[in-house]
């Protein structure tokens, strides 16, 4: 069961990140999960950084007291959404989160995110 401390923290100014979160349908699949834009949560971003997690390097997912970061977060999102979404959604989420190549793919997706933000004239999360 989700707790009030459960959240997904991601870059809400990144169109690709927004679309990924929409596809996962986390609010429907995991009611009570707070889906948060890192750009409007400076205290949480600072807390993660103090713990050694740089939000510009990956999204953070906290479930039942455990923090998942980067590729681990996308893996958990794919697992959570496995039974409650359409087949095409499950396939896309699995390709990014649970496929054998997903851990190696994540840094490349993050590089693409940074390039996309640069092209759109948007900076990194402060």
C-alpha positions as CSV (number, residue, x, y, z in Angstrom):
1,X,0.0,0.0,0.0
2,X,1.3,3.5,-0.8
3,X,2.1,5.7,2.1
4,X,2.1,9.5,2.2
5,X,5.9,9.3,1.8
6,X,5.7,7.6,-1.5
7,X,6.7,9.7,-4.5
8,X,8.1,9.9,-8.0
9,X,10.4,12.9,-8.5
10,X,11.2,13.7,-12.1
11,X,11.9,16.6,-14.4
12,X,8.5,18.1,-15.2
13,X,10.0,20.5,-17.8
14,X,11.3,17.6,-20.0
15,X,8.7,16.7,-22.6
16,X,10.1,13.1,-22.9
17,X,10.0,12.6,-19.1
18,X,6.4,14.0,-19.0
19,X,5.3,11.6,-21.7
20,X,7.0,8.6,-19.9
21,X,5.1,9.5,-16.7
22,X,1.8,9.8,-18.6
23,X,2.3,6.5,-20.3
24,X,3.0,4.8,-16.9
25,X,-0.3,6.1,-15.6
26,X,1.1,5.9,-12.1
27,X,-1.7,7.9,-10.5
28,X,-4.2,5.3,-11.7
29,X,-2.0,2.3,-11.1
30,X,-0.6,3.3,-7.7
31,X,-3.1,5.6,-6.0
32,X,-1.6,7.8,-3.3
33,X,1.8,8.1,-5.1
34,X,2.7,11.7,-5.3
35,X,4.1,12.5,-8.8
36,X,6.3,15.5,-8.3
37,X,8.1,18.0,-10.6
38,X,11.6,18.3,-9.3
39,X,11.7,21.9,-10.4
40,X,9.0,22.8,-7.9
41,X,10.4,20.7,-5.0
42,X,13.7,22.3,-4.1
43,X,13.7,20.9,-0.5
44,X,13.3,17.3,-1.8
45,X,15.9,17.9,-4.5
46,X,18.3,19.2,-1.8
47,X,17.6,16.2,0.5
48,X,18.3,13.8,-2.3
49,X,21.6,15.6,-3.2
50,X,22.6,15.4,0.5
51,X,22.0,11.7,0.3
52,X,24.3,11.4,-2.8
53,X,21.6,11.4,-5.6
54,X,21.9,14.0,-8.3
55,X,18.4,14.6,-9.7
56,X,19.8,15.7,-13.1
57,X,21.2,12.1,-13.5
58,X,17.9,10.3,-12.9
59,X,14.4,10.2,-11.5
60,X,13.8,9.2,-8.0
61,X,11.0,6.9,-6.8
62,X,10.3,6.3,-3.2
63,X,8.1,3.3,-2.3
64,X,7.3,2.0,1.1
65,X,10.5,3.6,2.6
66,X,12.9,2.4,-0.2
67,X,14.4,4.8,-2.7
68,X,14.9,3.8,-6.3
69,X,17.0,6.0,-8.5
70,X,17.6,6.2,-12.2
71,X,17.4,2.8,-13.9
72,X,16.1,1.2,-10.7
73,X,13.2,3.7,-10.7
74,X,12.2,2.9,-14.2
75,X,12.4,-0.8,-13.4
76,X,10.0,-0.4,-10.5
77,X,7.7,1.8,-12.6
78,X,7.5,-1.0,-15.2
79,X,6.9,-3.6,-12.5
80,X,4.1,-1.5,-10.8
81,X,2.4,-0.8,-14.2
82,X,2.7,-4.4,-15.4
83,X,-0.8,-5.6,-14.8
84,X,-2.8,-2.5,-15.1
85,X,-2.0,-0.9,-18.4
86,X,-2.6,-1.7,-22.1
87,X,-0.2,-4.1,-23.8
88,X,1.6,-1.3,-25.8
89,X,2.2,0.6,-22.5
90,X,3.6,-2.5,-20.8
91,X,5.9,-3.1,-23.8
92,X,7.2,0.4,-23.8
93,X,7.7,0.5,-20.0
94,X,9.4,-2.9,-20.1
95,X,11.8,-1.7,-22.9
96,X,12.9,1.1,-20.7
97,X,12.6,-0.5,-17.3
98,X,12.9,-4.3,-17.2
99,X,14.4,-5.5,-20.5
100,X,18.0,-6.9,-20.3
101,X,19.3,-3.8,-22.0
102,X,17.4,-1.2,-19.9
103,X,20.1,-0.6,-17.3
104,X,22.6,0.2,-20.1
105,X,20.0,2.3,-22.0
106,X,19.2,4.6,-19.1
107,X,22.4,6.7,-19.2
108,X,21.8,7.3,-23.0
109,X,18.2,8.3,-22.3
110,X,19.5,10.8,-19.7
111,X,22.0,12.2,-22.2
112,X,19.2,12.6,-24.8
113,X,17.1,14.4,-22.1
114,X,19.9,16.8,-21.5
115,X,20.3,17.5,-25.2
116,X,16.6,18.0,-25.6
117,X,16.5,20.5,-22.7
118,X,19.4,22.3,-24.3
119,X,17.7,22.5,-27.6
120,X,14.5,23.8,-25.9
121,X,16.5,26.4,-24.1
122,X,15.8,24.9,-20.7
123,X,18.5,24.5,-18.0
124,X,19.2,21.7,-15.6
125,X,17.4,21.3,-12.3
126,X,18.9,23.5,-9.6
